[in-house]
Amino acid sequence: MTIQEAQQTVDQWIRTIGVRYFSELTNTAMLMEEVGEVARIMARQYGDQSFKASDKEVNLADEMADVLFVLICLANQTGIDLEEALRKNLDKKTRRDADRHRNNEKLR
């Protein structure tokens, strides 16, 4: 599935199953909540925090998909083509960071 197809699929789901988009502000708050859930898993699975009993059944892939879903909702609501935005962002990073990362002693 391309990013453009994902945006269309989420839009179709929202309009048929979800009834309508939540407000942009609500979706922004939801995005922060979902990113927090990913951070919680990462801190426990890859960091130093220990799992609580309530954390044992978490699914990192599912939580990342929740982040992506809400981000796509926000892009759809604000008229952003995420595929084009990512392409432009990668071009910017390539121009800006090619030598910077290559010359970074910490990355060797």
Residue frames relative to the residue before (quaternion, step in Angstrom):
aa qw qx qy qz dx dy dz
M 1.0000 0.0000 0.0000 0.0000 0.00 0.00 0.00
T 0.3553 -0.7159 0.5574 0.2248 3.58 -0.86 0.93
I 0.6459 -0.4909 0.3910 0.4347 3.55 -1.26 0.20
Q 0.6296 0.5323 -0.3315 0.4586 3.57 1.01 -0.81
E 0.6493 0.4992 -0.3133 0.4807 3.60 0.97 -0.81
A 0.6261 0.5300 -0.3352 0.4634 3.58 1.03 -0.75
Q 0.6438 0.5122 -0.3279 0.4644 3.59 0.96 -0.81
Q 0.6635 0.4941 -0.3012 0.4741 3.59 0.98 -0.83
T 0.6509 0.5231 -0.3132 0.4523 3.59 0.98 -0.85
V 0.6588 0.4901 -0.3073 0.4811 3.58 0.94 -0.88
D 0.6371 0.5236 -0.3353 0.4555 3.59 0.93 -0.82
Q 0.6543 0.5046 -0.3101 0.4702 3.59 0.93 -0.87
W 0.6448 0.5181 -0.3195 0.4624 3.59 0.98 -0.85
I 0.6498 0.5185 -0.3192 0.4550 3.58 0.89 -0.93
R 0.7190 0.4681 -0.2574 0.4445 3.58 0.85 -0.96
T 0.7459 0.3826 -0.2273 0.4956 3.62 1.11 -0.51
I 0.7784 0.2977 -0.1524 0.5313 3.59 0.90 -0.91
G 0.7498 0.4255 -0.2117 0.4604 3.56 0.88 -0.96
V 0.4420 -0.7105 0.4153 0.3569 3.58 1.37 -0.11
R 0.7423 -0.2616 0.2008 0.5833 3.63 0.72 -1.05
Y 0.6066 -0.5293 0.4369 0.4013 3.53 -1.31 0.22
F 0.4508 -0.5952 0.5756 0.3335 3.54 -1.20 0.54
S 0.6433 -0.5034 0.3795 0.4345 3.59 -1.20 0.29
E 0.6471 -0.5256 0.3855 0.3955 3.55 -1.23 0.47
L 0.6437 0.5210 -0.3228 0.4583 3.57 1.01 -0.77
T 0.6454 0.5049 -0.3155 0.4785 3.58 0.97 -0.84
N 0.6739 0.4861 -0.3031 0.4666 3.58 0.90 -0.87
T 0.6070 0.5330 -0.3623 0.4649 3.61 1.06 -0.60
A 0.6497 0.4992 -0.3108 0.4818 3.58 0.96 -0.85
M 0.6498 0.5111 -0.3152 0.4660 3.58 0.99 -0.81
L 0.6144 0.5416 -0.3448 0.4587 3.58 1.05 -0.76
M 0.6532 0.5066 -0.3145 0.4666 3.59 0.92 -0.87
E 0.6343 0.5292 -0.3212 0.4631 3.57 1.02 -0.81
E 0.6850 0.4831 -0.2854 0.4647 3.58 0.89 -0.93
V 0.6287 0.5121 -0.3349 0.4799 3.60 1.02 -0.75
G 0.6193 0.5433 -0.3305 0.4606 3.58 1.07 -0.73
E 0.6415 0.5138 -0.3247 0.4681 3.58 1.02 -0.74
V 0.6230 0.5093 -0.3355 0.4898 3.60 1.05 -0.72
A 0.6524 0.5220 -0.3124 0.4520 3.58 0.92 -0.91
R 0.6282 0.5410 -0.3316 0.4503 3.57 1.00 -0.79
I 0.6621 0.4895 -0.3019 0.4805 3.58 0.91 -0.89
M 0.6621 0.5173 -0.3092 0.4453 3.58 0.87 -0.94
A 0.6530 0.5241 -0.3113 0.4495 3.59 0.97 -0.87
R 0.7126 0.4343 -0.2514 0.4903 3.55 1.07 -0.69
Q 0.7240 0.4461 -0.2538 0.4609 3.58 0.88 -0.90
Y 0.8131 0.2267 -0.0965 0.5274 3.60 0.94 -0.85
G 0.6858 0.4575 -0.2738 0.4954 3.56 1.25 -0.32
D 0.7265 -0.4729 0.3245 0.3784 3.51 -1.29 -0.36
Q 0.5457 0.6186 -0.4174 0.3812 3.60 1.18 -0.22
S 0.3827 -0.7102 0.5393 0.2415 3.54 -1.12 0.66
F 0.5578 -0.6064 0.4570 0.3350 3.54 -1.22 0.59
K 0.3000 -0.6850 0.6310 0.2067 3.51 -1.22 0.66
A 0.6797 -0.4754 0.3474 0.4373 3.58 -1.21 0.32
S 0.6780 0.5011 -0.2928 0.4510 3.59 1.00 -0.81
D 0.6473 0.5313 -0.3107 0.4495 3.60 1.24 -0.31
K 0.5094 0.7120 -0.3986 0.2735 3.60 1.18 -0.40
E 0.7496 0.4117 -0.2147 0.4718 3.61 1.03 -0.70
V 0.4096 0.7314 -0.4686 0.2787 3.60 1.21 0.20
N 0.2084 -0.7629 0.6051 0.0919 3.52 -1.22 0.66
L 0.3761 -0.7653 0.4785 0.2095 3.57 -0.33 1.27
A 0.6469 0.5248 -0.3270 0.4463 3.60 0.90 -0.87
D 0.6610 0.5036 -0.3052 0.4651 3.58 0.94 -0.86
E 0.6604 0.4961 -0.3098 0.4709 3.58 0.97 -0.80
M 0.6343 0.5050 -0.3345 0.4804 3.61 1.02 -0.71
A 0.6295 0.5221 -0.3323 0.4697 3.58 1.05 -0.72
D 0.6051 0.5412 -0.3529 0.4653 3.60 1.07 -0.66
V 0.6301 0.5216 -0.3263 0.4738 3.60 1.00 -0.84
L 0.6756 0.5021 -0.2913 0.4545 3.56 0.85 -0.99
F 0.6294 0.5480 -0.3287 0.4423 3.59 0.96 -0.86
V 0.7098 0.4437 -0.2712 0.4751 3.58 0.77 -1.00
L 0.6168 0.5322 -0.3478 0.4640 3.61 1.04 -0.70
I 0.6423 0.5070 -0.3156 0.4804 3.58 1.01 -0.80
C 0.6083 0.5414 -0.3526 0.4609 3.59 1.01 -0.75
L 0.6766 0.4900 -0.2939 0.4645 3.58 0.86 -0.94
A 0.6323 0.5179 -0.3350 0.4688 3.59 0.99 -0.77
N 0.6530 0.5097 -0.3147 0.4634 3.58 0.90 -0.88
Q 0.6831 0.5038 -0.2904 0.4419 3.56 0.89 -0.91
T 0.7623 0.3693 -0.1922 0.4956 3.57 1.04 -0.73
G 0.5379 -0.6787 0.3735 0.3325 3.57 1.28 0.26
I 0.4490 0.6872 -0.4526 0.3483 3.58 1.15 0.57
D 0.2885 -0.7074 0.6250 0.1604 3.53 -0.98 0.99
L 0.3055 -0.8023 0.4840 0.1694 3.57 -0.16 1.27
E 0.6027 0.5595 -0.3661 0.4355 3.59 1.06 -0.64
E 0.6832 0.4627 -0.2729 0.4947 3.58 0.92 -0.92
A 0.6370 0.5295 -0.3296 0.4530 3.58 0.98 -0.81
L 0.6569 0.4974 -0.3094 0.4747 3.60 0.97 -0.82
R 0.6240 0.5385 -0.3329 0.4580 3.58 0.98 -0.83
K 0.6832 0.4746 -0.2834 0.4771 3.59 0.85 -0.95
N 0.6469 0.5266 -0.3175 0.4511 3.58 1.00 -0.81
L 0.6579 0.4964 -0.3092 0.4746 3.58 0.99 -0.81
D 0.6111 0.5338 -0.3451 0.4718 3.59 1.05 -0.69
K 0.6499 0.5166 -0.3098 0.4635 3.57 0.94 -0.91
K 0.6772 0.4914 -0.2906 0.4642 3.57 0.87 -0.96
T 0.6308 0.5398 -0.3325 0.4474 3.58 1.01 -0.79
R 0.6813 0.4735 -0.2881 0.4783 3.58 0.90 -0.90
R 0.7329 0.4626 -0.2364 0.4393 3.56 0.87 -0.96
D 0.8332 0.3307 -0.1035 0.4310 3.56 0.83 -1.03
A 0.4060 0.7426 -0.4762 0.2387 3.63 1.17 -0.20
D 0.7478 0.3693 -0.2214 0.5054 3.60 0.69 -1.01
R 0.5973 0.5948 -0.3631 0.3970 3.56 0.99 -0.78
H 0.7224 0.4183 -0.2538 0.4886 3.60 0.81 -0.95
R 0.6240 0.5489 -0.3355 0.4435 3.57 1.02 -0.75
N 0.7409 0.4012 -0.2041 0.4984 3.57 1.10 -0.76
N 0.5088 0.6515 -0.4198 0.3747 3.60 1.24 0.07
E 0.4031 -0.7448 0.4884 0.2104 3.57 -0.49 1.23
K 0.6252 0.5705 -0.3339 0.4150 3.59 1.09 -0.71
L 0.6953 0.4811 -0.2733 0.4587 3.58 1.16 -0.51
R 0.5757 0.5970 -0.3775 0.4118 3.58 1.25 0.09
